[in-house]
Amino acid sequence: MKCDACGKISVTGNNVSHSKRHTKRKWIPNIHHARMLVDGRKMRLKLCTRCLRTQALVQS
């Protein structure tokens, strides 16, 4: 999972409970497929929601 625009990827770390036990977990970016105009051609990109919002503002 990687955003084609900003390069955002998943990050690993630990869940820490109240008793301070550490268990592994992963934070995954919210990736969606979108068709965008890139250099005058329609391309299917994998974009995170933050990039979708900013690209929608740029294109309109």
C-alpha distance matrix in Angstrom:
0.0 3.8 6.9 9.5 12.3 12.1 9.5 8.3 6.0 6.8 10.5 13.0 16.6 19.5 20.9 24.5 27.0 30.5 32.0 29.5 27.9 24.5 21.8 18.3 15.4 11.8 10.8 7.5 7.3 8.9 7.2 10.0 11.4 14.4 17.3 18.6 21.5 20.8 24.1 25.8 23.6 21.3 17.8 14.9 11.9 8.5 9.7 9.6 13.0 14.7 14.3 15.4 18.4 19.4 19.0 21.1 23.7 23.9 24.3 27.0
3.8 0.0 3.8 6.3 8.9 8.5 5.8 5.5 4.7 7.5 11.0 14.1 17.6 20.9 22.5 25.9 28.7 32.0 33.6 31.0 29.7 26.2 23.9 20.3 17.5 13.8 12.2 9.2 7.7 9.5 7.5 10.2 11.3 13.6 16.1 16.6 19.2 18.1 21.3 23.4 21.5 19.6 16.1 13.8 10.4 7.3 7.9 8.2 11.9 12.9 11.9 13.6 16.6 17.0 16.5 19.0 21.4 21.2 21.8 24.8
6.9 3.8 0.0 3.8 5.5 5.8 4.8 5.2 6.8 9.9 13.1 16.7 19.9 23.0 24.4 27.7 30.4 33.5 35.4 32.8 31.9 28.5 26.4 23.0 20.0 16.2 13.8 10.8 8.0 8.9 6.7 8.8 9.8 11.2 13.6 13.6 16.2 15.2 18.5 20.5 19.0 17.2 14.0 12.0 8.3 5.6 4.8 5.6 9.3 9.9 8.3 10.1 13.2 13.3 12.7 15.4 17.7 17.4 18.1 21.1
9.5 6.3 3.8 0.0 3.8 6.1 5.7 8.1 9.9 13.3 16.4 19.9 23.2 26.5 28.1 31.3 34.1 37.2 39.1 36.4 35.4 32.0 29.9 26.4 23.5 19.7 17.6 14.6 11.8 12.4 9.6 10.5 10.1 10.7 12.1 11.5 13.5 12.0 15.1 17.4 15.8 14.5 11.3 10.0 6.4 5.6 5.8 8.3 11.7 12.0 9.2 10.8 14.1 13.6 12.1 15.1 17.4 16.3 16.7 20.0
12.3 8.9 5.5 3.8 0.0 3.8 5.9 8.2 11.2 14.7 17.3 21.1 24.0 27.4 28.8 31.8 34.7 37.5 39.6 36.9 36.3 33.0 31.2 27.9 24.9 21.1 18.5 15.9 12.6 13.1 11.0 11.9 11.9 11.5 12.7 11.2 12.8 11.3 14.2 16.6 15.9 14.9 12.4 11.9 8.4 8.1 6.4 8.2 10.8 10.0 6.8 9.3 11.9 10.5 9.4 12.8 14.5 13.2 14.3 17.6
12.1 8.5 5.8 6.1 3.8 0.0 3.8 5.6 9.2 12.7 14.7 18.5 21.2 24.6 26.2 29.0 32.0 34.6 36.7 33.9 33.5 30.2 28.7 25.5 22.7 19.0 16.3 14.3 11.2 12.6 11.4 13.3 14.3 14.4 16.1 14.8 16.5 14.9 17.5 20.2 19.7 18.7 16.1 15.3 11.7 10.4 8.2 8.3 10.9 9.4 7.3 10.7 12.6 11.2 11.3 14.8 15.9 15.0 16.7 19.8
9.5 5.8 4.8 5.7 5.9 3.8 0.0 3.8 6.3 10.1 12.3 15.9 19.0 22.5 24.4 27.4 30.5 33.5 35.2 32.3 31.6 28.1 26.4 23.0 20.4 16.8 14.6 12.6 10.2 12.4 11.1 13.5 14.5 15.5 17.4 16.6 18.5 16.7 19.4 22.1 21.1 20.0 16.9 15.7 12.0 10.1 9.1 9.2 12.6 11.8 10.2 13.2 15.6 14.6 14.5 17.9 19.4 18.5 19.9 23.1
8.3 5.5 5.2 8.1 8.2 5.6 3.8 0.0 3.8 7.1 9.2 13.0 15.8 19.2 20.9 23.9 26.9 29.8 31.7 28.8 28.2 24.8 23.2 19.9 17.1 13.5 11.0 9.2 6.9 9.6 9.4 12.6 14.5 15.9 18.5 18.2 20.5 19.3 22.3 24.7 23.6 22.1 19.0 17.2 13.4 10.7 9.1 7.7 10.9 10.2 9.9 12.8 14.9 14.6 15.3 18.1 19.6 19.5 21.1 23.9
6.0 4.7 6.8 9.9 11.2 9.2 6.3 3.8 0.0 3.8 6.5 10.0 13.4 16.8 18.7 21.9 24.9 28.1 29.7 26.8 25.8 22.2 20.3 16.8 14.2 10.5 8.9 7.1 6.5 9.8 9.6 13.2 15.2 17.4 20.2 20.4 23.0 21.8 24.9 27.2 25.6 23.9 20.6 18.3 14.7 11.6 11.0 9.6 12.9 13.1 13.2 15.5 17.8 18.1 18.5 21.2 23.0 23.0 24.3 27.1
6.8 7.5 9.9 13.3 14.7 12.7 10.1 7.1 3.8 0.0 3.8 6.8 10.2 13.4 15.2 18.5 21.5 24.8 26.3 23.5 22.3 18.8 16.7 13.2 10.4 6.8 5.6 4.6 6.1 9.7 10.5 14.2 16.7 19.4 22.5 23.2 26.0 25.1 28.3 30.5 28.8 26.7 23.4 20.7 17.3 13.8 13.3 11.4 14.1 14.8 15.6 17.6 19.7 20.4 21.2 23.5 25.3 25.8 27.1 29.6
10.5 11.0 13.1 16.4 17.3 14.7 12.3 9.2 6.5 3.8 0.0 3.8 6.8 10.3 12.6 15.6 18.9 22.1 23.4 20.4 19.4 15.8 14.2 10.9 8.7 5.7 5.2 6.7 8.7 12.4 13.9 17.7 20.3 22.9 26.0 26.5 29.2 28.2 31.3 33.6 32.1 30.2 26.9 24.4 20.9 17.4 16.6 14.3 16.6 16.7 17.9 20.3 21.9 22.4 23.7 26.0 27.5 28.0 29.7 32.1
13.0 14.1 16.7 19.9 21.1 18.5 15.9 13.0 10.0 6.8 3.8 0.0 3.8 7.2 9.9 13.0 16.3 19.6 20.5 17.5 16.1 12.4 10.7 7.3 5.9 4.4 6.2 8.8 11.6 15.1 16.8 20.5 23.2 26.0 29.2 29.9 32.8 31.8 34.9 37.2 35.5 33.5 30.1 27.5 24.1 20.6 20.0 17.7 19.8 20.1 21.6 23.8 25.3 26.1 27.4 29.6 31.1 31.8 33.4 35.7
16.6 17.6 19.9 23.2 24.0 21.2 19.0 15.8 13.4 10.2 6.8 3.8 0.0 3.8 7.0 9.5 13.1 16.3 17.1 13.8 12.8 9.2 8.4 5.9 5.6 6.2 8.0 11.4 14.2 17.4 19.6 23.4 26.3 29.0 32.4 33.0 35.9 35.0 38.0 40.3 38.8 36.8 33.5 30.9 27.5 23.9 23.0 20.3 22.0 22.0 23.9 26.1 27.3 28.1 29.8 31.8 33.1 34.0 35.8 37.9
19.5 20.9 23.0 26.5 27.4 24.6 22.5 19.2 16.8 13.4 10.3 7.2 3.8 0.0 3.8 6.0 9.5 12.8 13.4 10.3 9.1 5.6 5.3 4.6 5.4 8.0 10.0 13.6 16.7 19.5 22.0 25.6 28.8 31.6 35.0 35.8 38.9 38.2 41.4 43.5 42.0 39.8 36.5 33.7 30.4 26.8 25.8 22.9 24.2 24.5 26.7 28.7 29.6 30.7 32.5 34.3 35.6 36.7 38.6 40.4
20.9 22.5 24.4 28.1 28.8 26.2 24.4 20.9 18.7 15.2 12.6 9.9 7.0 3.8 0.0 3.8 6.4 10.0 11.1 8.9 7.8 5.6 5.2 6.2 6.2 9.1 10.7 14.3 17.3 19.5 22.4 25.8 29.2 32.0 35.6 36.6 39.8 39.4 42.8 44.7 43.1 40.7 37.6 34.6 31.5 27.7 26.6 23.5 24.3 24.7 27.3 28.9 29.6 31.1 33.1 34.5 35.7 37.3 39.1 40.6
24.5 25.9 27.7 31.3 31.8 29.0 27.4 23.9 21.9 18.5 15.6 13.0 9.5 6.0 3.8 0.0 3.8 6.8 7.8 5.3 5.6 4.9 6.8 9.0 9.9 12.8 14.1 17.8 20.6 22.8 25.9 29.2 32.7 35.3 38.9 39.8 42.9 42.6 45.9 47.8 46.4 44.1 41.0 38.1 34.9 31.2 29.8 26.6 27.2 27.3 30.1 31.8 32.2 33.5 35.8 37.2 38.2 39.8 41.8 43.2
27.0 28.7 30.4 34.1 34.7 32.0 30.5 26.9 24.9 21.5 18.9 16.3 13.1 9.5 6.4 3.8 0.0 3.8 5.3 5.0 5.5 7.0 8.6 11.5 12.3 15.4 16.7 20.1 22.9 24.7 27.9 31.1 34.6 37.3 41.0 42.0 45.3 45.2 48.6 50.4 48.9 46.4 43.4 40.3 37.3 33.5 32.2 28.9 29.1 29.5 32.5 33.9 34.1 35.7 38.1 39.2 40.2 42.1 43.9 45.1
30.5 32.0 33.5 37.2 37.5 34.6 33.5 29.8 28.1 24.8 22.1 19.6 16.3 12.8 10.0 6.8 3.8 0.0 3.8 5.3 7.6 10.0 12.2 15.2 16.0 19.0 19.9 23.4 25.9 27.5 30.9 34.0 37.6 40.2 43.9 44.8 48.0 48.0 51.4 53.1 51.8 49.3 46.5 43.4 40.3 36.6 35.1 31.6 31.6 31.7 34.9 36.3 36.2 37.8 40.4 41.3 42.1 44.1 46.2 47.1
32.0 33.6 35.4 39.1 39.6 36.7 35.2 31.7 29.7 26.3 23.4 20.5 17.1 13.4 11.1 7.8 5.3 3.8 0.0 3.9 5.7 9.1 11.8 15.2 16.9 20.2 21.7 25.3 28.1 30.0 33.2 36.4 39.9 42.6 46.3 47.2 50.5 50.3 53.6 55.5 54.0 51.6 48.6 45.5 42.4 38.7 37.4 34.1 34.3 34.5 37.5 39.1 39.2 40.7 43.1 44.3 45.1 47.0 49.0 50.2
29.5 31.0 32.8 36.4 36.9 33.9 32.3 28.8 26.8 23.5 20.4 17.5 13.8 10.3 8.9 5.3 5.0 5.3 3.9 0.0 3.8 6.3 9.6 12.7 14.6 17.8 19.3 23.0 25.9 28.1 31.2 34.6 38.0 40.6 44.3 45.1 48.2 47.8 51.0 53.0 51.7 49.4 46.3 43.4 40.1 36.4 35.1 31.9 32.4 32.4 35.3 37.1 37.3 38.6 40.9 42.4 43.2 44.8 46.9 48.3
27.9 29.7 31.9 35.4 36.3 33.5 31.6 28.2 25.8 22.3 19.4 16.1 12.8 9.1 7.8 5.6 5.5 7.6 5.7 3.8 0.0 3.8 6.6 10.2 12.5 16.1 18.3 21.8 25.0 27.2 30.1 33.4 36.7 39.6 43.2 44.3 47.5 47.0 50.3 52.3 50.7 48.3 45.1 42.0 39.0 35.2 34.3 31.3 32.1 32.5 35.1 36.8 37.3 38.8 40.8 42.3 43.4 45.0 46.8 48.4
24.5 26.2 28.5 32.0 33.0 30.2 28.1 24.8 22.2 18.8 15.8 12.4 9.2 5.6 5.6 4.9 7.0 10.0 9.1 6.3 3.8 0.0 3.8 6.7 9.4 12.8 15.3 18.7 22.0 24.5 27.1 30.6 33.8 36.7 40.2 41.2 44.3 43.7 46.9 49.0 47.4 45.1 41.8 38.9 35.7 32.0 31.2 28.3 29.4 29.8 32.2 34.0 34.8 36.0 38.0 39.6 40.9 42.2 44.0 45.8
21.8 23.9 26.4 29.9 31.2 28.7 26.4 23.2 20.3 16.7 14.2 10.7 8.4 5.3 5.2 6.8 8.6 12.2 11.8 9.6 6.6 3.8 0.0 3.8 6.6 10.3 13.2 16.3 19.9 22.2 24.7 28.0 31.0 34.2 37.7 38.9 42.1 41.6 44.9 46.9 45.0 42.6 39.3 36.2 33.2 29.5 29.0 26.3 27.6 28.3 30.6 32.1 33.3 34.7 36.4 37.9 39.5 40.8 42.3 44.1
18.3 20.3 23.0 26.4 27.9 25.5 23.0 19.9 16.8 13.2 10.9 7.3 5.9 4.6 6.2 9.0 11.5 15.2 15.2 12.7 10.2 6.7 3.8 0.0 3.8 7.1 10.5 13.3 16.9 19.6 21.7 25.1 28.0 31.1 34.6 35.8 38.9 38.2 41.5 43.5 41.6 39.3 35.9 32.8 29.8 26.2 25.8 23.4 25.0 25.8 27.7 29.4 30.8 32.1 33.5 35.3 36.9 38.0 39.5 41.5
15.4 17.5 20.0 23.5 24.9 22.7 20.4 17.1 14.2 10.4 8.7 5.9 5.6 5.4 6.2 9.9 12.3 16.0 16.9 14.6 12.5 9.4 6.6 3.8 0.0 3.8 7.0 9.8 13.4 15.9 18.1 21.5 24.5 27.6 31.1 32.4 35.6 35.1 38.5 40.4 38.5 36.1 32.8 29.7 26.7 22.9 22.4 19.8 21.3 22.3 24.3 25.8 27.2 28.7 30.1 31.7 33.4 34.6 36.0 37.9
11.8 13.8 16.2 19.7 21.1 19.0 16.8 13.5 10.5 6.8 5.7 4.4 6.2 8.0 9.1 12.8 15.4 19.0 20.2 17.8 16.1 12.8 10.3 7.1 3.8 0.0 3.8 6.2 9.8 12.6 14.6 18.1 21.1 24.1 27.5 28.7 31.9 31.4 34.7 36.6 34.7 32.4 29.1 26.0 23.0 19.2 18.7 16.3 18.0 19.0 20.8 22.3 23.9 25.3 26.5 28.2 30.1 31.1 32.4 34.5
10.8 12.2 13.8 17.6 18.5 16.3 14.6 11.0 8.9 5.6 5.2 6.2 8.0 10.0 10.7 14.1 16.7 19.9 21.7 19.3 18.3 15.3 13.2 10.5 7.0 3.8 0.0 3.8 6.7 9.5 12.0 15.7 18.9 21.6 25.1 26.0 29.2 28.8 32.2 34.0 32.4 30.1 26.9 24.0 20.8 17.1 16.0 13.1 14.6 15.4 17.4 19.0 20.3 21.7 23.1 24.8 26.5 27.7 29.1 31.0
7.5 9.2 10.8 14.6 15.9 14.3 12.6 9.2 7.1 4.6 6.7 8.8 11.4 13.6 14.3 17.8 20.1 23.4 25.3 23.0 21.8 18.7 16.3 13.3 9.8 6.2 3.8 0.0 3.8 6.5 8.4 12.1 15.2 18.0 21.5 22.6 25.9 25.6 29.1 30.8 29.0 26.5 23.4 20.3 17.2 13.5 12.7 10.1 12.0 13.4 15.0 16.2 18.1 19.6 20.6 22.2 24.2 25.3 26.4 28.4
7.3 7.7 8.0 11.8 12.6 11.2 10.2 6.9 6.5 6.1 8.7 11.6 14.2 16.7 17.3 20.6 22.9 25.9 28.1 25.9 25.0 22.0 19.9 16.9 13.4 9.8 6.7 3.8 0.0 3.8 5.8 9.5 12.7 15.0 18.5 19.3 22.5 22.4 25.9 27.5 26.0 23.5 20.6 17.8 14.5 10.9 9.3 6.4 8.4 9.7 11.2 12.5 14.3 15.8 16.8 18.4 20.4 21.5 22.6 24.7
8.9 9.5 8.9 12.4 13.1 12.6 12.4 9.6 9.8 9.7 12.4 15.1 17.4 19.5 19.5 22.8 24.7 27.5 30.0 28.1 27.2 24.5 22.2 19.6 15.9 12.6 9.5 6.5 3.8 0.0 3.8 6.8 10.4 12.6 16.3 17.5 21.0 21.5 25.1 26.3 24.7 21.9 19.2 16.2 13.4 9.9 8.2 5.3 6.1 8.7 10.3 10.4 12.3 14.5 15.3 16.3 18.6 20.1 20.8 22.5
7.2 7.5 6.7 9.6 11.0 11.4 11.1 9.4 9.6 10.5 13.9 16.8 19.6 22.0 22.4 25.9 27.9 30.9 33.2 31.2 30.1 27.1 24.7 21.7 18.1 14.6 12.0 8.4 5.8 3.8 0.0 3.8 7.0 9.6 13.1 14.6 18.0 18.4 22.2 23.2 21.3 18.5 15.7 12.6 9.7 6.2 5.4 4.3 6.5 9.4 9.6 9.4 12.3 14.2 14.0 15.2 18.0 19.0 19.2 21.3
10.0 10.2 8.8 10.5 11.9 13.3 13.5 12.6 13.2 14.2 17.7 20.5 23.4 25.6 25.8 29.2 31.1 34.0 36.4 34.6 33.4 30.6 28.0 25.1 21.5 18.1 15.7 12.1 9.5 6.8 3.8 0.0 3.8 6.3 10.1 12.1 15.8 16.8 20.6 21.1 19.1 15.9 13.4 10.1 8.2 5.6 5.4 6.1 7.1 10.5 10.0 8.4 11.6 13.9 13.0 13.5 16.8 17.8 17.4 19.2
11.4 11.3 9.8 10.1 11.9 14.3 14.5 14.5 15.2 16.7 20.3 23.2 26.3 28.8 29.2 32.7 34.6 37.6 39.9 38.0 36.7 33.8 31.0 28.0 24.5 21.1 18.9 15.2 12.7 10.4 7.0 3.8 0.0 3.8 7.0 9.7 13.3 14.5 18.2 18.4 15.9 12.6 10.1 6.6 5.6 4.6 6.3 8.7 10.0 13.0 11.5 9.6 13.1 15.0 13.1 13.6 17.2 17.6 16.5 18.6
14.4 13.6 11.2 10.7 11.5 14.4 15.5 15.9 17.4 19.4 22.9 26.0 29.0 31.6 32.0 35.3 37.3 40.2 42.6 40.6 39.6 36.7 34.2 31.1 27.6 24.1 21.6 18.0 15.0 12.6 9.6 6.3 3.8 0.0 3.8 6.2 10.0 11.8 15.5 15.3 13.2 9.8 8.1 5.6 5.4 6.4 6.9 9.7 10.2 12.7 10.6 8.0 11.4 13.0 10.5 10.6 14.3 14.6 13.0 15.1
17.3 16.1 13.6 12.1 12.7 16.1 17.4 18.5 20.2 22.5 26.0 29.2 32.4 35.0 35.6 38.9 41.0 43.9 46.3 44.3 43.2 40.2 37.7 34.6 31.1 27.5 25.1 21.5 18.5 16.3 13.1 10.1 7.0 3.8 0.0 3.8 7.0 9.3 12.8 12.0 9.8 6.2 5.4 4.5 6.2 8.9 9.7 13.0 13.5 15.4 12.7 10.3 13.3 14.3 11.0 11.0 14.6 14.2 11.9 14.2
18.6 16.6 13.6 11.5 11.2 14.8 16.6 18.2 20.4 23.2 26.5 29.9 33.0 35.8 36.6 39.8 42.0 44.8 47.2 45.1 44.3 41.2 38.9 35.8 32.4 28.7 26.0 22.6 19.3 17.5 14.6 12.1 9.7 6.2 3.8 0.0 3.8 6.2 9.7 9.3 8.0 5.5 5.5 6.5 7.1 10.1 10.0 13.2 13.7 14.7 11.5 9.6 12.3 12.2 8.6 9.2 12.3 11.1 8.8 11.7
21.5 19.2 16.2 13.5 12.8 16.5 18.5 20.5 23.0 26.0 29.2 32.8 35.9 38.9 39.8 42.9 45.3 48.0 50.5 48.2 47.5 44.3 42.1 38.9 35.6 31.9 29.2 25.9 22.5 21.0 18.0 15.8 13.3 10.0 7.0 3.8 0.0 3.8 6.4 5.6 5.2 4.5 6.2 8.9 9.9 13.2 13.2 16.4 17.0 17.4 14.0 12.6 14.7 13.9 10.1 10.8 13.2 11.1 8.5 11.6
20.8 18.1 15.2 12.0 11.3 14.9 16.7 19.3 21.8 25.1 28.2 31.8 35.0 38.2 39.4 42.6 45.2 48.0 50.3 47.8 47.0 43.7 41.6 38.2 35.1 31.4 28.8 25.6 22.4 21.5 18.4 16.8 14.5 11.8 9.3 6.2 3.8 0.0 3.8 5.4 5.3 6.3 6.5 9.6 9.8 13.1 13.3 16.6 17.9 17.9 14.1 13.7 16.1 14.6 11.0 12.9 14.8 12.1 10.4 14.0
24.1 21.3 18.5 15.1 14.2 17.5 19.4 22.3 24.9 28.3 31.3 34.9 38.0 41.4 42.8 45.9 48.6 51.4 53.6 51.0 50.3 46.9 44.9 41.5 38.5 34.7 32.2 29.1 25.9 25.1 22.2 20.6 18.2 15.5 12.8 9.7 6.4 3.8 0.0 3.8 5.6 8.4 9.5 12.9 13.4 16.8 17.0 20.2 21.4 21.1 17.4 17.2 19.2 17.3 13.8 15.6 17.0 13.8 12.1 15.5
25.8 23.4 20.5 17.4 16.6 20.2 22.1 24.7 27.2 30.5 33.6 37.2 40.3 43.5 44.7 47.8 50.4 53.1 55.5 53.0 52.3 49.0 46.9 43.5 40.4 36.6 34.0 30.8 27.5 26.3 23.2 21.1 18.4 15.3 12.0 9.3 5.6 5.4 3.8 0.0 3.8 6.8 9.4 13.0 14.3 17.9 18.3 21.6 22.4 22.5 18.9 17.9 19.8 18.4 14.7 15.6 17.2 14.3 11.8 14.6
23.6 21.5 19.0 15.8 15.9 19.7 21.1 23.6 25.6 28.8 32.1 35.5 38.8 42.0 43.1 46.4 48.9 51.8 54.0 51.7 50.7 47.4 45.0 41.6 38.5 34.7 32.4 29.0 26.0 24.7 21.3 19.1 15.9 13.2 9.8 8.0 5.2 5.3 5.6 3.8 0.0 3.8 6.2 9.9 11.9 15.7 16.8 20.3 21.4 22.1 18.5 17.4 19.8 19.0 15.2 16.1 18.4 16.0 13.3 16.2
21.3 19.6 17.2 14.5 14.9 18.7 20.0 22.1 23.9 26.7 30.2 33.5 36.8 39.8 40.7 44.1 46.4 49.3 51.6 49.4 48.3 45.1 42.6 39.3 36.1 32.4 30.1 26.5 23.5 21.9 18.5 15.9 12.6 9.8 6.2 5.5 4.5 6.3 8.4 6.8 3.8 0.0 3.8 6.9 9.5 13.2 14.4 17.9 18.8 20.0 16.7 15.0 17.7 17.5 13.8 14.3 17.1 15.5 12.6 15.3
17.8 16.1 14.0 11.3 12.4 16.1 16.9 19.0 20.6 23.4 26.9 30.1 33.5 36.5 37.6 41.0 43.4 46.5 48.6 46.3 45.1 41.8 39.3 35.9 32.8 29.1 26.9 23.4 20.6 19.2 15.7 13.4 10.1 8.1 5.4 5.5 6.2 6.5 9.5 9.4 6.2 3.8 0.0 3.8 6.1 9.9 11.7 15.4 17.0 18.3 15.0 13.8 17.0 16.9 13.4 14.5 17.6 16.1 13.9 17.0
14.9 13.8 12.0 10.0 11.9 15.3 15.7 17.2 18.3 20.7 24.4 27.5 30.9 33.7 34.6 38.1 40.3 43.4 45.5 43.4 42.0 38.9 36.2 32.8 29.7 26.0 24.0 20.3 17.8 16.2 12.6 10.1 6.6 5.6 4.5 6.5 8.9 9.6 12.9 13.0 9.9 6.9 3.8 0.0 3.8 7.0 9.4 13.1 14.8 16.7 13.9 12.4 16.0 16.6 13.5 14.5 17.9 17.1 15.2 18.0
11.9 10.4 8.3 6.4 8.4 11.7 12.0 13.4 14.7 17.3 20.9 24.1 27.5 30.4 31.5 34.9 37.3 40.3 42.4 40.1 39.0 35.7 33.2 29.8 26.7 23.0 20.8 17.2 14.5 13.4 9.7 8.2 5.6 5.4 6.2 7.1 9.9 9.8 13.4 14.3 11.9 9.5 6.1 3.8 0.0 3.8 6.0 9.8 12.0 13.7 10.8 10.1 13.8 14.2 11.6 13.3 16.6 15.8 14.7 17.8
8.5 7.3 5.6 5.6 8.1 10.4 10.1 10.7 11.6 13.8 17.4 20.6 23.9 26.8 27.7 31.2 33.5 36.6 38.7 36.4 35.2 32.0 29.5 26.2 22.9 19.2 17.1 13.5 10.9 9.9 6.2 5.6 4.6 6.4 8.9 10.1 13.2 13.1 16.8 17.9 15.7 13.2 9.9 7.0 3.8 0.0 3.8 7.0 9.8 11.8 9.8 9.5 13.2 14.1 12.4 14.1 17.3 17.1 16.7 19.5
9.7 7.9 4.8 5.8 6.4 8.2 9.1 9.1 11.0 13.3 16.6 20.0 23.0 25.8 26.6 29.8 32.2 35.1 37.4 35.1 34.3 31.2 29.0 25.8 22.4 18.7 16.0 12.7 9.3 8.2 5.4 5.4 6.3 6.9 9.7 10.0 13.2 13.3 17.0 18.3 16.8 14.4 11.7 9.4 6.0 3.8 0.0 3.8 6.4 8.1 6.1 6.2 9.7 10.6 9.5 11.5 14.3 14.5 14.6 17.3
9.6 8.2 5.6 8.3 8.2 8.3 9.2 7.7 9.6 11.4 14.3 17.7 20.3 22.9 23.5 26.6 28.9 31.6 34.1 31.9 31.3 28.3 26.3 23.4 19.8 16.3 13.1 10.1 6.4 5.3 4.3 6.1 8.7 9.7 13.0 13.2 16.4 16.6 20.2 21.6 20.3 17.9 15.4 13.1 9.8 7.0 3.8 0.0 3.8 5.5 5.4 6.3 8.9 10.2 10.5 12.2 14.6 15.4 16.3 18.4
13.0 11.9 9.3 11.7 10.8 10.9 12.6 10.9 12.9 14.1 16.6 19.8 22.0 24.2 24.3 27.2 29.1 31.6 34.3 32.4 32.1 29.4 27.6 25.0 21.3 18.0 14.6 12.0 8.4 6.1 6.5 7.1 10.0 10.2 13.5 13.7 17.0 17.9 21.4 22.4 21.4 18.8 17.0 14.8 12.0 9.8 6.4 3.8 0.0 3.8 5.4 4.9 6.2 8.7 9.7 10.4 12.6 14.3 15.2 16.7
14.7 12.9 9.9 12.0 10.0 9.4 11.8 10.2 13.1 14.8 16.7 20.1 22.0 24.5 24.7 27.3 29.5 31.7 34.5 32.4 32.5 29.8 28.3 25.8 22.3 19.0 15.4 13.4 9.7 8.7 9.4 10.5 13.0 12.7 15.4 14.7 17.4 17.9 21.1 22.5 22.1 20.0 18.3 16.7 13.7 11.8 8.1 5.5 3.8 0.0 3.8 5.4 5.3 6.5 8.7 10.1 11.1 12.7 14.5 16.0
14.3 11.9 8.3 9.2 6.8 7.3 10.2 9.9 13.2 15.6 17.9 21.6 23.9 26.7 27.3 30.1 32.5 34.9 37.5 35.3 35.1 32.2 30.6 27.7 24.3 20.8 17.4 15.0 11.2 10.3 9.6 10.0 11.5 10.6 12.7 11.5 14.0 14.1 17.4 18.9 18.5 16.7 15.0 13.9 10.8 9.8 6.1 5.4 5.4 3.8 0.0 3.8 5.4 5.1 5.8 8.3 9.8 10.4 11.9 14.2
15.4 13.6 10.1 10.8 9.3 10.7 13.2 12.8 15.5 17.6 20.3 23.8 26.1 28.7 28.9 31.8 33.9 36.3 39.1 37.1 36.8 34.0 32.1 29.4 25.8 22.3 19.0 16.2 12.5 10.4 9.4 8.4 9.6 8.0 10.3 9.6 12.6 13.7 17.2 17.9 17.4 15.0 13.8 12.4 10.1 9.5 6.2 6.3 4.9 5.4 3.8 0.0 3.8 5.6 5.2 6.0 8.7 9.9 10.4 12.2
18.4 16.6 13.2 14.1 11.9 12.6 15.6 14.9 17.8 19.7 21.9 25.3 27.3 29.6 29.6 32.2 34.1 36.2 39.2 37.3 37.3 34.8 33.3 30.8 27.2 23.9 20.3 18.1 14.3 12.3 12.3 11.6 13.1 11.4 13.3 12.3 14.7 16.1 19.2 19.8 19.8 17.7 17.0 16.0 13.8 13.2 9.7 8.9 6.2 5.3 5.4 3.8 0.0 3.8 5.6 5.2 6.5 8.9 10.2 11.1
19.4 17.0 13.3 13.6 10.5 11.2 14.6 14.6 18.1 20.4 22.4 26.1 28.1 30.7 31.1 33.5 35.7 37.8 40.7 38.6 38.8 36.0 34.7 32.1 28.7 25.3 21.7 19.6 15.8 14.5 14.2 13.9 15.0 13.0 14.3 12.2 13.9 14.6 17.3 18.4 19.0 17.5 16.9 16.6 14.2 14.1 10.6 10.2 8.7 6.5 5.1 5.6 3.8 0.0 3.8 5.4 5.2 6.3 8.8 10.3
19.0 16.5 12.7 12.1 9.4 11.3 14.5 15.3 18.5 21.2 23.7 27.4 29.8 32.5 33.1 35.8 38.1 40.4 43.1 40.9 40.8 38.0 36.4 33.5 30.1 26.5 23.1 20.6 16.8 15.3 14.0 13.0 13.1 10.5 11.0 8.6 10.1 11.0 13.8 14.7 15.2 13.8 13.4 13.5 11.6 12.4 9.5 10.5 9.7 8.7 5.8 5.2 5.6 3.8 0.0 3.8 5.4 5.0 6.1 8.6
21.1 19.0 15.4 15.1 12.8 14.8 17.9 18.1 21.2 23.5 26.0 29.6 31.8 34.3 34.5 37.2 39.2 41.3 44.3 42.4 42.3 39.6 37.9 35.3 31.7 28.2 24.8 22.2 18.4 16.3 15.2 13.5 13.6 10.6 11.0 9.2 10.8 12.9 15.6 15.6 16.1 14.3 14.5 14.5 13.3 14.1 11.5 12.2 10.4 10.1 8.3 6.0 5.2 5.4 3.8 0.0 3.8 5.5 5.3 6.3
23.7 21.4 17.7 17.4 14.5 15.9 19.4 19.6 23.0 25.3 27.5 31.1 33.1 35.6 35.7 38.2 40.2 42.1 45.1 43.2 43.4 40.9 39.5 36.9 33.4 30.1 26.5 24.2 20.4 18.6 18.0 16.8 17.2 14.3 14.6 12.3 13.2 14.8 17.0 17.2 18.4 17.1 17.6 17.9 16.6 17.3 14.3 14.6 12.6 11.1 9.8 8.7 6.5 5.2 5.4 3.8 0.0 3.8 5.6 5.6
23.9 21.2 17.4 16.3 13.2 15.0 18.5 19.5 23.0 25.8 28.0 31.8 34.0 36.7 37.3 39.8 42.1 44.1 47.0 44.8 45.0 42.2 40.8 38.0 34.6 31.1 27.7 25.3 21.5 20.1 19.0 17.8 17.6 14.6 14.2 11.1 11.1 12.1 13.8 14.3 16.0 15.5 16.1 17.1 15.8 17.1 14.5 15.4 14.3 12.7 10.4 9.9 8.9 6.3 5.0 5.5 3.8 0.0 3.8 5.7
24.3 21.8 18.1 16.7 14.3 16.7 19.9 21.1 24.3 27.1 29.7 33.4 35.8 38.6 39.1 41.8 43.9 46.2 49.0 46.9 46.8 44.0 42.3 39.5 36.0 32.4 29.1 26.4 22.6 20.8 19.2 17.4 16.5 13.0 11.9 8.8 8.5 10.4 12.1 11.8 13.3 12.6 13.9 15.2 14.7 16.7 14.6 16.3 15.2 14.5 11.9 10.4 10.2 8.8 6.1 5.3 5.6 3.8 0.0 3.8
27.0 24.8 21.1 20.0 17.6 19.8 23.1 23.9 27.1 29.6 32.1 35.7 37.9 40.4 40.6 43.2 45.1 47.1 50.2 48.3 48.4 45.8 44.1 41.5 37.9 34.5 31.0 28.4 24.7 22.5 21.3 19.2 18.6 15.1 14.2 11.7 11.6 14.0 15.5 14.6 16.2 15.3 17.0 18.0 17.8 19.5 17.3 18.4 16.7 16.0 14.2 12.2 11.1 10.3 8.6 6.3 5.6 5.7 3.8 0.0
